[in-house]
Amino acid sequence: MLDPDSGEVVEERFSADRESLGRWAEQWRGRVEAVAIEATSGWRWVWRELVTRGFEVRLAEPLQARALLGRRRSAKTDRLDARWLARLLAKEMLPESWIPPEETQQLRDRTRLRKALAEDRRRWGQRLHAYLLHEGWPCSRSNLLRPPGLRWPGSLRLPAHARLQVESLLSVMAALETQLDTVDAELRRFARNDARCQALQTIYGIGPILACHLLAEIGQARHLQRADQITRLAGLDPVVDESGDTRRRGKLAKAGSPHLRRARNEAAVHAHRPTAPDLALSRATRERRDTTVARPTVARKIGKRAFHTPRELELAA
């Protein structure tokens, strides 16, 4: 706690649980102008508890807050970090992260869970593929993620130990598939009832599931002012090194949301189709550079459309 007028600092350390936070909040309720917390693991419940008790809470962006401190050789501790956040807050220099509304946070939880389930299913499919290869049953790895391919390992004549291994892997994959179907059904139901998801699906290459992913990561588009900001939000902007008249553009920054970047790249995969609106751009970029450059280029255009489409609905509401 920092008093900007007198410079007096009051420090207190307590356990990271609701009871301890509640006791601290009751002690300082009505005596604190604002609270700064770092956007790290566990910030959400702290923010929710303090806002419920009437505190003004500001979420600090960790990288930018650390950059304002500059290069330092001193130790990095929780105590020093807390002092620095309090100083930035008192000077109105705290770099803040946008806090999405509760509905967006819940949608983001579901879409990120779906991504984790899909990745786990793919990894277990890779384990099954590798084990069958060791046992002398080579097959297409992609087929093991489809129902006919999953039935094939169960029909093989395998020794008892190999049969036990394959059945265990198939059971895990089946459980993941069940959970994935449940989450997919929830997201499709949400997409049918949300006007922004319906609008996003008018963009070529975006279906109901991908529309939910984009909406969850973008949140309310009206909190952004320009379409270029969504490019930086996804980390698809190139690193620029500028000094005087010299300006160099490097690789992609990849400093934004990896979930938003992946969703936009998935939509850009379809740019090679004859009916795709970005077919000419994709071909020209591939001829000039290669596919690894063409896909992010198309993804940037899709991201700008994904910014304008829901933003128009939000502003009209």
Secondary structure, DSSP 4 states (H G I P E B T S, - for coil): -B-TTT--B------SSHHHHHHHHHHHTTT-S-EEEESSTTHHHHHHHHHHTT--EEEE-HHHHHHHH-S--S---HHHHHHHHHHHHHTT-PPBPP---HHHHHHHHHHHHHHHHHHHHHHHHHHHHHHHHHTT----TGGGGSHHHHHHHHTS---HHHHHHHHHHHHHHHHHHHHHHHHHHHHHHHHHH-HHHHHHTTSTT--HHHHHHHHHHH--GGG--SHHHHHHHTT-SEEEEEETTEEEEEEE---S-HHHHHHHHHHHGGGGSTT-TTHHHHHHHHHHS-HHHHHHHHHHHHHHHHHHHHHHHHHH-
